[in-house]
Each structure stands twice: as structure tokens, then as C-alpha cells.
């Protein structure tokens, strides 16, 4: 799994810090994770769950709400409604730059938040809550007696989990005005509720209220001896595996091409770094980039790396077809490819007209390794068959590239 550092504008315009955990293998979908009250995207349990989902093929975007963690903005000016706006901004960012989230996951007050916005993200096919309250106003329990000071003075400094935050009356009023149970009933999405019967922060009765308010399909799984923050890695790991297993019913089908797109390869700039591009090929999601020493972030192969990949993969597949047809009994085939540019006059095995053309030419160095017995006669045959690889022939022959250009409004990046 690769973790990419991102940022995007939240509901108030503040830049929100985020991490996108992307699987190395086949991608099943994207999940959006909302952290707990005054927590951050880097909470140990959040990282563990995101990592385990990534191993199962689910990319996870986790971010810090406005004024928390590494995000910009003033926490005192935020409220539950602004958190919902941040969540929708995050979903829109995924939709524009990668793929809309098919899963929403929320921990504690973040769980109440994903329940509230689920109906407003049409692409979402499943919702998961962990230790979530049935009412947003439950977060006021963290403030305790300071609520009276906030209501009396308009604001107060409150200590939460050893850290001090300024809470204003608008925050308290906004929490009390939220109707989470009604949102649960209205969202009409499959719901998984994870909760510990020993949770001392958000009691298990909240899980009961959410479950009764939700429509089917809905599931509840007890987290047994876990605390509210899933501080024990085993508890976080168990929660992650339950989520992965449950999601198998809802995020297995992938579109063959991006919505509104066509078959083929789609490449679009991500806006992160100077050269990074997202590559979409059917259900596959990749990155293209340049090395750090030329101004890139090295988050993916370079364009010439992809050419080398094409040549190496095509060579291996062509040789495998030949070996199976001739029943040669070879083991694995490995093809190493490197790329270089040299002066045409220095190409000893090139045709005279190439050497005399001047300038520089591209040279791909291909090294083939075959497990098994390969005689000298067979070695020559391997070279012959490798040269019949379709990509090899394409690179050696001249090709015609037809190009057209279209334009979209600057403020409509989703159409790209």
C-alpha cells in the first residue's frame, strides 16, 4: 500500500490535510474516513483500519477536520454542520480527482457525521460506524460542566483528552439542533454498526438507538473488550477485518471505465506535485510521475518506465504462450528492461541509415531470464520469439498518432 499526502479546501475554504492510502494491487473502491471528536486522521486505530482496508483493495481517504490535526482553520469557529461540509468537500475531492467514495466510515462523532451526510453522497453503497453516538449532542458529554460556562459567557476554554480547545455557544447550539436518528432512517444505505459494550465515552445504548432507527440491510457487531478509541491494536485489527468481510457484499463490482468516459487509458493530472498523473485503465488505478531529481515526487513509474513495462510484460507473455504451445516445461520467466538515449552513430547494431541520420535514438535493453534448461539452440529461439512480441514490433516500426483537442471551463474539472 502507498500513502499519498494530499490537501483540499474544506467547507470554510481552509486547506484540510489528508492522507490517501492506496492499495498496490487491484482496487475495489474508495472509502472516506471521518475521525472522532477533536481527534485526527493519524490516530493509531484510524491508521490500522485504513492499512487493513488497503490490503483488501479498498483505498481510504482520511483527513483532519477544520482546525484539527494538520488542517488550517480555527476550531472555535467550527461546529457539527461545518464538519458535515468538510465531509462533503472530501467526497467531492475524491470524485473529481480519483473516484467518488463508495464507502463512508466514521468513528465516534465522525460516525454521526457520516450517518448525516450519507444520503447526500449518491455513490455511497455502504456506511460503517464505530462507537458512534445516536445524537450529535452526545459530544457535549466531553465538555461536562463547562457547557454552563459556554452558555453563560458565550465561549469557554475546555480541556478534552489533555488538550485545550475554545468552545463557543454556536457549537453547542448546533450540536443540539442535529437530527441524526432521522438521517439514519432517511439514508437508505446498508449499515454496519461496530460498538463496544465497555465503551465509557459513548454507551452501547447509542448503538441500539442507531440500529432501531436504521432500515435493513443493517448489521451490528460487538467489539467485545475494546475501549472507545480502540487503543489496543488487536481491537482495531478485528474491527478492520469485520469491515472488510462485510464490505465484500457491497464493493466488489467495478465499472469498466470512468463514469462518462470511454474504454482505453485515461490520464489526468492530480494537482499534487509538478508531474503526478492518475492513470485509469478499466478497473485499475495507477500513478505516473517523474523521479525526485527532475522535479517529481516518484509516486509512480515515469512515462518511459511505462514503455519499458509494456515491452517487458509483452515479451514475458509472448514467451509463455510459446512455451505452453511447445510444452517446454519452463518455470517462471523474468524480463528486465532499461531505457537509454544514445547518439545514432554509436548504435553498432542499427541499420546504416539510422546511424547516418544524426541525433539521438531510444535504446531499450532487454534481459530475459528463464527458469529451467535452455540449450544454445533454444536460447536463439527465445531471442527470435521475444522479437515477435507485438509491443517490440510497435516500438521498432513507425506508428501514427492521431490527436484532437477539447476544452472545458476552468471551474468544471470533473468533466476531465
Helices and strands as residue ranges (DSSP letters): E 2-9, E 15-22, E 29-34, H 44-55, E 58-63, G 75-77, H 80-97, E 103-107, H 109-117, G 118-120, E 126-130, G 136-142, H 146-153, E 155-160, E 163-168, H 169-177, H 180-187, E 190-195, H 205-213, E 218-222, H 233-247, E 265-269, E 277-281, E 284-288, G 292-294, H 303-325, E 333-343, G 344-346, H 352-355, E 360-370, H 376-386, H 390-396, G 413-415
